[in-house]
Amino acid sequence: MTLLEIFPSLREGGIVPRLDSTVWPRETHYDADGRITVGGVALADIADQYGTPTYVLDEGEVRSRCQAYQKWFPEAEIIYAGKALLTRAVAEWIAAEGLSLDVCSAGELAVALASGVDPAKIVLHGNGKPFGELEKAINAGVGRIVVDSLTEITLLSALAERPQRVLLRVTPDIDVHGHPAVRTGVTDQKFGFPIGSTAVKEAVDRIVRQPNLELVGLHCHIGSQIYDTFPYGEAVRRMIGEMARIRDEFGVTLTDLDLGGGHAVAYRSGDAEMNLPELSDIVEDSLDAACQRHGFPRPRIALEPGRAIVARAGVTLYRVLSVKHVEGGHTYVTVDGGMCDNPRVALYGARYDAVVANRHPSGPHMTATIAGRYCEAGDILAHDVRLPVDLRPGEVLAMPCTGAYHHSLASSYNGVGRPPIVAVRDGQCRELVRRETIDDLMCRDIGH
């Protein structure tokens, strides 16, 4: 319960409360009219101007998260994982803050290059890279390519006409016990080569025998939404051990160790999230101990945060379409978006919160389920959300922490176009990506 709910008269005194900064962008407030503002812009005004649903992205929040990583990992390379959210503007922001960029398709590479990102600071990922995408990456001069199969080694050796730096992705056999779809550190899964296996040796042997492939390091990614720092320390220890084995067997001293990302963010108040100072300490301590144990020179560390950079910067706006009370059951608040603009609930069972954005309610509340508009019974955006009992159709709901894996996973199911992205900063807003229209959808349908 907020202060304004306890003491409604405080609004008249000009006190501006803050919403939980672990979930909302730091520059989120209530204005004098009781409306939620982000980056100095009232969310209700954005809904009126651009319609709903709309993704709102706080540029200042994105930049501050980039700066936080650089503060706590001053000697590491911070590589933004573009799959979380990549537009030309986002690429420009992260490049301006000094970050490198991870892409995993020709489309993401095209966005990065169109934004003026230095190709030398681009890393190409993916467990299934088609020939054409490898060709585009090499022709563009990307700095590193993460090798994920023996086939890729063959393709790269045929394509590379000049030295191409590569990393080898390995799985350190660390189970973070998250959702099965994001447990990427275990041995039996589609990414990488199992650590210590003959497959790793064969991959290294094939790479080092190619004159235009330069093996510079190893890569791993142990999972997503990890808030415990211990698995990263264990990953460092195992990866340094593997780098030492490669040195001893092949005479190659690798210089780069990419620990991936997966750092947890809080989607609802009270959720656990990654503590960057603690992560920095355990990585440093583990690195020192492992390097000393194996007599291995300290490699350059890289981290790949994606969600941790943009999730908290995003807020999605919806309009209420109806409020339905089922006797003996739930209260369903149906909005004009759903699983097509936020598929994470259906995919991973993700949990979100939402509040009324166009006013600060001070009366009684109800527990409601926020339902989407799409023709699927599983199209639910949030469960057990506290909303005012006098909620009416047409009001604006704001759902925080929706900057990552929303736009990038969105679809046009039911023939509904994807939402726009509107950036806010210093009291100004601008459209980064326009709303997808019916004409956009129809122009791809060329059959008669």
Rosetta blueprint (number, residue, H / E / L):
1 M L
2 T L
3 L H
4 L H
5 E H
6 I H
7 F L
8 P H
9 S H
10 L H
11 R H
12 E H
13 G H
14 G L
15 I L
16 V L
17 P L
18 R E
19 L L
20 D L
21 S L
22 T L
23 V L
24 W L
25 P L
26 R L
27 E L
28 T E
29 H E
30 Y E
31 D L
32 A L
33 D L
34 G L
35 R L
36 I E
37 T E
38 V E
39 G L
40 G L
41 V E
42 A E
43 L H
44 A H
45 D H
46 I H
47 A H
48 D H
49 Q H
50 Y H
51 G L
52 T L
53 P L
54 T E
55 Y E
56 V E
57 L E
58 D E
59 E H
60 G H
61 E H
62 V H
63 R H
64 S H
65 R H
66 C H
67 Q H
68 A H
69 Y H
70 Q H
71 K H
72 W H
73 F L
74 P L
75 E L
76 A L
77 E E
78 I E
79 I E
80 Y E
81 A E
82 G H
83 K H
84 A H
85 L L
86 L L
87 T L
88 R H
89 A H
90 V H
91 A H
92 E H
93 W H
94 I H
95 A H
96 A H
97 E L
98 G L
99 L L
100 S E
101 L E
102 D E
103 V E
104 C L
105 S L
106 A H
107 G H
108 E H
109 L H
110 A H
111 V H
112 A H
113 L H
114 A H
115 S L
116 G L
117 V L
118 D L
119 P H
120 A H
121 K H
122 I E
123 V E
124 L E
125 H L
126 G L
127 N L
128 G L
129 K L
130 P L
131 F H
132 G H
133 E H
134 L H
135 E H
136 K H
137 A H
138 I H
139 N H
140 A H
141 G L
142 V L
143 G L
144 R E
145 I E
146 V E
147 V E
148 D L
149 S L
150 L H
151 T H
152 E H
153 I H
154 T H
155 L H
156 L H
157 S H
158 A H
159 L H
160 A L
161 E L
162 R L
163 P L
164 Q E
165 R E
166 V E
167 L E
168 L E
169 R E
170 V E
171 T E
172 P L
173 D L
174 I L
175 D L
176 V L
177 H L
178 G L
179 H L
180 P H
181 A H
182 V H
183 R L
184 T L
185 G L
186 V L
187 T L
188 D L
189 Q L
190 K L
191 F L
192 G L
193 F E
194 P E
195 I L
196 G L
197 S L
198 T H
199 A H
200 V H
201 K H
202 E H
203 A H
204 V H
205 D H
206 R H
207 I H
208 V H
209 R L
210 Q L
211 P L
212 N L
213 L E
214 E E
215 L E
216 V E
217 G E
218 L E
219 H E
220 C L
221 H L
222 I L
223 G L
224 S L
225 Q L
226 I E
227 Y L
228 D L
229 T L
230 F H
231 P H
232 Y H
233 G H
234 E H
235 A H
236 V H
237 R H
238 R H
239 M H
240 I H
241 G H
242 E H
243 M H
244 A H
245 R H
246 I H
247 R H
248 D H
249 E H
250 F H
251 G L
252 V L
253 T L
254 L L
255 T L
256 D E
257 L E
258 D E
259 L L
260 G L
261 G L
262 G L
263 H E
264 A L
265 V L
266 A L
267 Y L
268 R L
269 S L
270 G L
271 D L
272 A L
273 E L
274 M L
275 N L
276 L H
277 P H
278 E H
279 L H
280 S H
281 D H
282 I H
283 V H
284 E H
285 D H
286 S H
287 L H
288 D H
289 A H
290 A H
291 C H
292 Q H
293 R H
294 H H
295 G L
296 F L
297 P L
298 R L
299 P L
300 R E
301 I E
302 A E
303 L E
304 E L
305 P L
306 G L
307 R H
308 A H
309 I H
310 V H
311 A L
312 R L
313 A L
314 G E
315 V E
316 T E
317 L E
318 Y E
319 R E
320 V E
321 L E
322 S E
323 V E
324 K E
325 H E
326 V L
327 E L
328 G L
329 G L
330 H L
331 T E
332 Y E
333 V E
334 T E
335 V E
336 D L
337 G L
338 G L
339 M L
340 C L
341 D L
342 N L
343 P L
344 R H
345 V H
346 A H
347 L H
348 Y H
349 G L
350 A L
351 R L
352 Y L
353 D L
354 A L
355 V E
356 V E
357 A L
358 N L
359 R L
360 H L
361 P L
362 S L
363 G L
364 P L
365 H E
366 M E
367 T E
368 A E
369 T E
370 I E
371 A E
372 G L
373 R L
374 Y L
375 C L
376 E L
377 A L
378 G L
379 D L
380 I E
381 L E
382 A E
383 H E
384 D E
385 V E
386 R E
387 L E
388 P E
389 V L
390 D L
391 L L
392 R L
393 P L
394 G L
395 E L
396 V E
397 L E
398 A E
399 M E
400 P E
401 C L
402 T L
403 G L
404 A L
405 Y L
406 H L
407 H H
408 S H
409 L H
410 A L
411 S L
412 S L
413 Y H
414 N H
415 G H
416 V L
417 G L
418 R L
419 P L
420 P L
421 I E
422 V E
423 A E
424 V E
425 R E
426 D L
427 G L
428 Q E
429 C E
430 R E
431 E E
432 L E
433 V E
434 R L
435 R L
436 E L
437 T L
438 I H
439 D H
440 D H
441 L H
442 M H
443 C L
444 R L
445 D L
446 I L
447 G L
448 H L
